[in-house]
Amino acid sequence: MIFVTVGAQMAFDRMIHAVDEWAGRCGRTDVFAQIGPAEYTPRHIAHTGFLEPPQFTERAKAASVIVAHAGMGSIITALTMGKPILVMPRRGDLRETRNDHQIATAQRLSELGKVAVAMDETELVERLGRLEQLTAAGAIGPHAQDSLIAAVRGVVFPARDR
């Protein structure tokens, strides 16, 4: 199953429309999308506006691949579950988000080999056509590394000179 998510806060009609049209052309019946408060209503994929956290987790666990906006919640979910993830970042100039932080996130995590990225609808459809080539980056732990926790503690609770 392909699990598509736009996050919990807003719709991402451009991405959902591209996935929906691709699924219709390819006859894919194994796509489920969480679409948020969308204006676009998918015609070819099963969907819901919102999933409660336990439902979201179950859909993500059942998925063979996750397709998402470049939000950290979706990305971290895929990485902690060891699932392949294909992200398409929202764009500030299209008013899909307030700035281009998702583009920066997608580019950096792609450089690190953690996510596959499609920068627009055309590239998304191309990448969807090659999903079998998508591999997981390897599962990460659900908590920060001890070295990061120690560094944060050192800043928040600095040693006092005596």
Residue pairs with C-beta under 8 A, 6 or more apart in sequence:
1 30
1 31
1 32
1 59
1 62
1 63
1 64
2 28
2 30
2 31
2 32
2 63
2 64
2 65
2 66
2 67
2 131
3 32
3 33
3 34
3 59
3 60
3 62
3 63
3 65
3 66
3 67
4 15
4 16
4 19
4 31
4 32
4 33
4 34
4 35
4 45
4 66
4 67
4 68
5 33
5 34
5 56
5 60
5 66
5 67
5 68
5 69
5 74
6 12
6 15
6 16
6 33
6 34
6 35
6 36
6 38
6 68
6 69
7 36
7 68
7 69
7 71
7 73
7 74
8 36
8 50
8 73
9 36
10 36
10 37
10 96
10 97
11 35
11 36
11 37
11 38
11 39
11 40
12 35
12 36
12 38
12 69
12 88
12 90
12 96
13 38
13 39
13 40
14 94
14 96
14 121
15 67
15 69
15 88
15 121
15 124
16 33
16 35
16 38
16 40
16 42
16 47
17 40
17 42
17 121
18 88
18 121
18 124
18 125
19 31
19 33
19 42
19 45
19 67
19 124
19 128
20 33
20 40
20 42
20 43
20 44
20 45
21 44
21 125
22 28
22 124
22 125
22 128
22 129
23 29
23 31
23 44
23 45
24 43
24 44
26 129
28 44
28 45
31 44
31 45
31 46
32 45
32 46
32 47
32 59
33 42
33 45
33 46
33 47
33 48
34 47
34 48
34 49
34 50
34 51
34 56
34 59
35 42
35 47
35 48
35 49
36 49
36 50
37 49
38 49
51 59
56 77
57 77
60 66
60 77
60 78
60 81
60 83
61 81
63 83
64 83
64 84
65 83
65 84
65 85
65 86
65 131
65 134
66 74
66 77
66 78
66 83
66 84
66 85
66 86
67 85
67 86
67 87
67 88
67 124
67 128
68 74
68 75
68 78
68 85
68 86
68 87
68 88
69 87
69 88
69 89
69 90
69 102
70 87
70 88
70 89
70 90
70 102
70 103
70 105
70 106
70 109
70 115
70 117
71 102
72 105
74 85
74 87
75 85
75 87
75 105
75 109
75 114
75 115
76 140
77 83
78 84
78 85
78 115
78 136
79 85
79 114
79 137
79 139
79 140
80 139
80 140
80 141
80 142
81 139
82 136
82 138
82 139
83 136
84 116
84 131
84 134
84 135
84 136
84 137
85 115
85 116
85 136
86 115
86 116
86 117
86 118
86 124
86 127
86 128
86 131
86 134
87 106
87 109
87 115
87 116
87 117
87 118
88 106
88 117
88 118
88 119
88 120
88 121
88 123
88 124
89 100
89 102
89 103
89 105
89 106
89 117
89 119
90 96
90 97
90 102
91 97
91 100
91 102
91 103
92 98
92 99
92 100
93 100
103 119
106 115
106 117
106 119
107 117
109 115
109 117
110 116
110 117
113 137
114 137
115 137
116 127
116 134
118 124
118 126
118 127
127 134
144 152
